[in-house]
Amino acid sequence: MNKNEKFVITINREVGSGGRTVGRKLAEKLGVKYCDKAVIEGLTQKFGLSPERIEEIKAQKKSWWNDISNYYQTLVNSTSQPMEAEVKLDSETMFETEKRILKELASQTSCVIAGRTGFMVFREWPNHLNIFIQASMDHRIKRIMSRRNVTIEEARDVIAKMDATRETYIKKYEDTTRYDTRHYDLVISMDGLSEDDAAEIIIDYINRTNK
């Protein structure tokens, strides 16, 4: 990946690994935009987005991303995101909407994207880097217990349900598994690492392979 040109970095991660935080810290260190499920859902609700609506907006105003970008920062920085539009989409339409939002973002600016099948959406994208963040079950359980204030049994249940949901989602739309390491340029285990450590490892990898 050439960091001197527009790029996209995707972060796929196991729940409880800290991958989302790694992605956010990486974006901050690189000085680029960060996008995850919460941002996409916020944008979708705010602007009433669907694949058709995205095309309508683009046709009406070439700089449509500026409007979305202006609102984007409030989603990233605020825990309260009042929505001005309500849109309910079925799962397949939402999947297509997500892909269009992600591709529009990546076409406009360098960015880090966490989750949302980004590793598959951008598999043919020029100048991209796919990363998988994982951790041992013990690490994941302890992190979820701490962050959600739940018991060890509840933490195990959260992991089991999220793992199953994410794997089903990937297989439904991409007919593959997110655990196939051939999808990624770099795989990081978080055991013994902080989120800042992982972000620095990724930056070091980028610098070493920059071309």
PyMOL commands that set and color helices and strands:
alter all, ss='L'
color gray80, all
select helices_A, chain A and resi 19-30+37-47+51-60+64-77+91-108+118-121+137-148+152-174+181-183+195-209
alter helices_A, ss='H'
color red, helices_A
select strands_A, chain A and resi 8-13+33-35+111-114+128-134+186-189
alter strands_A, ss='S'
color yellow, strands_A
deselect
rebuild
show_as cartoon
